[in-house]
């Protein structure tokens, strides 16, 4: 008896829509990472890209718990002397609201070439509209306990 290992060509990829309005940032990001990797499917294979495409709308309307808006720092360094910069989450939300969710999800994905492929399947928008209606995305809802539920 051999173990069945599905190939990359056999995976059925879906488009999944998630509305981020009123959702906690960490729970939302971990759910998105799980769907991008395909861990919600019974055919999950660790060494293959078997995840779905994810469309996130209203990305600027997430909820940050505690005092993260005032205390959470995003750091970067240009590589030059004096090139270290830090931005508070509140300022990042005002200037680039999409980057917060993108950075959070990217941090939860594997830091390999496979993780880069997962990240390319993430589409984030700060408005309730998105240009992917032709793909007929299914709506995914997150329950209060963190369980996945499909809306339609």
C-alpha positions as CSV (number, residue, x, y, z in Angstrom):
1,X,0.0,0.0,0.0
2,X,1.5,3.4,-1.0
3,X,0.6,6.7,0.4
4,X,-1.3,8.9,-2.1
5,X,0.5,12.2,-2.8
6,X,-1.5,14.6,-5.0
7,X,0.4,16.5,-7.7
8,X,0.3,20.2,-8.3
9,X,-1.8,19.7,-11.4
10,X,-4.6,17.9,-9.6
11,X,-5.4,20.6,-7.0
12,X,-8.7,22.5,-7.5
13,X,-8.0,26.1,-6.5
14,X,-10.9,28.3,-5.5
15,X,-11.2,32.0,-5.0
16,X,-12.3,33.0,-1.5
17,X,-13.5,36.4,-0.4
18,X,-13.1,37.6,3.2
19,X,-14.5,40.8,4.5
20,X,-12.1,42.1,7.2
21,X,-14.5,44.7,8.7
22,X,-14.7,44.3,12.5
23,X,-12.3,41.3,12.6
24,X,-9.3,41.0,14.9
25,X,-6.1,41.4,13.0
26,X,-4.3,38.3,14.3
27,X,-7.2,35.9,13.9
28,X,-7.9,37.3,10.5
29,X,-4.3,36.9,9.4
30,X,-4.0,33.4,10.7
31,X,-7.2,32.4,8.9
32,X,-5.9,33.9,5.6
33,X,-2.5,32.1,6.0
34,X,-4.3,28.8,6.6
35,X,-6.4,29.2,3.4
36,X,-3.4,30.4,1.3
37,X,-1.4,27.3,2.4
38,X,-4.4,24.9,1.8
39,X,-4.4,23.6,5.4
40,X,-8.2,23.8,5.4
41,X,-8.4,21.1,2.8
42,X,-8.2,17.3,3.3
43,X,-5.7,17.1,0.4
44,X,-3.1,19.3,2.1
45,X,0.4,18.5,1.0
46,X,3.3,20.2,2.8
47,X,5.7,20.4,-0.2
48,X,3.1,21.5,-2.8
49,X,1.2,24.7,-3.3
50,X,-2.4,23.4,-2.8
51,X,-3.9,26.6,-1.3
52,X,-6.6,28.9,-2.6
53,X,-6.6,32.5,-3.8
54,X,-7.8,34.9,-1.1
55,X,-9.4,38.3,-1.7
56,X,-9.6,40.6,1.3
57,X,-11.9,43.7,1.2
58,X,-12.2,46.4,3.8
59,X,-8.7,45.7,5.0
60,X,-8.4,49.1,6.8
61,X,-11.4,48.3,9.0
62,X,-9.9,45.5,11.1
63,X,-9.8,45.7,14.9
64,X,-6.5,46.0,16.8
65,X,-6.8,44.8,20.4
66,X,-5.1,46.4,23.4
67,X,-2.9,49.4,22.8
68,X,-1.4,48.1,19.5
69,X,-2.4,51.3,17.6
70,X,-0.1,53.3,19.8
71,X,2.6,50.8,20.7
72,X,3.1,48.4,17.7
73,X,6.1,49.5,15.6
74,X,7.0,48.6,12.1
75,X,10.8,48.8,11.5
76,X,12.8,49.0,8.3
77,X,16.4,49.7,7.4
78,X,17.6,50.9,4.0
79,X,21.1,49.5,4.5
80,X,22.8,52.9,4.7
81,X,24.0,54.6,7.9
82,X,21.1,56.3,9.6
83,X,18.7,54.5,7.4
84,X,16.7,52.9,10.3
85,X,13.0,53.9,10.4
86,X,10.2,53.0,12.7
87,X,6.5,53.7,12.1
88,X,3.7,53.3,14.6
89,X,0.7,51.3,13.6
90,X,-1.7,54.3,13.8
91,X,0.5,56.2,11.3
92,X,0.8,53.1,9.0
93,X,-3.0,52.7,9.1
94,X,-3.4,56.3,8.0
95,X,-0.9,56.2,5.1
96,X,-0.8,52.6,3.9
97,X,-3.7,50.6,5.5
98,X,-3.2,47.6,3.3
99,X,0.4,47.0,4.3
100,X,-0.5,46.2,7.9
101,X,-2.5,43.1,6.9
102,X,-0.1,42.1,4.2
103,X,2.9,42.2,6.6
104,X,1.0,40.3,9.2
105,X,0.0,37.5,6.8
106,X,3.4,37.3,5.2
107,X,5.0,36.8,8.7
108,X,2.7,33.8,9.2
109,X,3.7,32.1,5.9
110,X,6.8,30.0,5.5
111,X,9.9,32.1,4.6
112,X,10.8,29.9,1.6
113,X,10.1,29.9,-2.2
114,X,6.9,28.1,-1.4
115,X,5.9,30.9,1.0
116,X,6.5,33.4,-1.8
117,X,4.1,31.5,-4.0
118,X,1.5,31.5,-1.3
119,X,1.8,35.2,-0.8
120,X,1.3,35.9,-4.5
121,X,-2.2,34.5,-4.2
122,X,-3.3,37.2,-1.7
123,X,-5.2,40.2,-3.0
124,X,-5.9,42.9,-0.5
125,X,-8.2,46.0,-1.0
126,X,-9.2,48.7,1.4
127,X,-12.6,49.2,-0.2
128,X,-15.6,46.8,-0.3
129,X,-15.2,46.4,-4.1
130,X,-12.7,44.2,-5.9
131,X,-11.9,43.5,-9.6
132,X,-12.1,39.6,-9.2
133,X,-15.9,39.1,-9.6
134,X,-15.3,37.1,-12.8
135,X,-13.6,34.4,-10.7
136,X,-16.9,33.9,-8.7
137,X,-15.3,33.9,-5.2
138,X,-16.9,32.1,-2.3
139,X,-17.4,34.1,0.9
140,X,-15.6,32.9,4.0
141,X,-16.8,34.0,7.4
142,X,-14.9,33.6,10.7
143,X,-16.9,32.6,13.7
144,X,-16.3,34.0,17.2
145,X,-14.3,30.8,18.1
146,X,-12.1,31.1,15.0
147,X,-13.8,28.5,13.0
148,X,-14.1,28.8,9.2
149,X,-17.6,29.0,7.7
150,X,-18.5,29.4,4.0
151,X,-21.2,32.0,3.4
152,X,-22.3,31.2,-0.2
